[in-house]
Amino acid sequence: MNRGSDHAELATLRSQLTELTERVVIVAERYDGTPDSAIASDLFTVERQLVSARRAIERAVRALA
């Protein structure tokens, strides 16, 4: 095991999840309040799941620190 390498990898994944979450929200907001609001609803669900995943990775990063 290489804790330093794993820490770096997880930190990178955390950053990517943050960026991905922001991108999903941008698309979701385009459909919010439109006749296609079901798309927004699904994407906001994805956002919550990505935030949850990012938090789990943050816990792992702290554990490896």
C-alpha positions as CSV (number, residue, x, y, z in Angstrom):
1,M,0.0,0.0,0.0
2,N,1.2,3.5,-0.8
3,R,-0.9,5.8,1.3
4,G,0.6,8.9,-0.3
5,S,-0.3,7.8,-3.8
6,D,-3.8,6.7,-2.7
7,H,-4.3,10.1,-1.0
8,A,-3.3,11.9,-4.2
9,E,-5.6,9.7,-6.3
10,L,-8.5,10.2,-4.0
11,A,-7.9,14.0,-3.9
12,T,-8.0,14.0,-7.7
13,L,-11.2,12.0,-7.8
14,R,-12.7,14.4,-5.2
15,S,-11.9,17.4,-7.5
16,Q,-13.3,15.6,-10.5
17,L,-16.5,14.8,-8.7
18,T,-16.8,18.5,-7.7
19,E,-16.4,19.5,-11.3
20,L,-18.8,16.9,-12.6
21,T,-21.4,17.9,-10.0
22,E,-21.2,21.5,-11.2
23,R,-21.7,20.5,-14.8
24,V,-24.7,18.3,-13.9
25,V,-26.3,21.2,-12.1
26,I,-25.8,23.5,-15.0
27,V,-27.7,21.2,-17.3
28,A,-30.3,20.5,-14.6
29,E,-31.0,24.2,-14.2
30,R,-31.7,24.5,-18.0
31,Y,-34.6,22.2,-17.6
32,D,-35.9,23.3,-14.2
33,G,-39.3,24.9,-14.6
34,T,-39.8,23.8,-18.2
35,P,-42.1,21.2,-19.6
36,D,-39.1,18.8,-19.4
37,S,-38.7,19.4,-15.7
38,A,-38.5,15.6,-15.1
39,I,-35.0,15.8,-16.6
40,A,-34.1,18.4,-14.1
41,S,-35.5,16.3,-11.3
42,D,-33.4,13.3,-12.4
43,L,-30.3,15.4,-12.7
44,F,-30.8,17.0,-9.3
45,T,-31.0,13.4,-7.9
46,V,-27.7,12.7,-9.6
47,E,-26.3,15.9,-8.0
48,R,-27.2,14.6,-4.5
49,Q,-25.6,11.3,-5.2
50,L,-22.4,12.9,-6.5
51,V,-22.2,15.1,-3.4
52,S,-22.7,12.0,-1.3
53,A,-19.9,10.2,-3.2
54,R,-17.6,13.3,-2.8
55,R,-18.2,13.4,1.0
56,A,-17.3,9.7,1.2
57,I,-14.1,10.3,-0.6
58,E,-13.4,13.3,1.6
59,R,-13.7,11.0,4.6
60,A,-11.2,8.6,3.0
61,V,-8.8,11.4,2.2
62,R,-8.9,12.5,5.9
63,A,-8.4,9.0,7.1
64,L,-5.3,8.7,4.9
65,A,-3.9,12.0,5.9
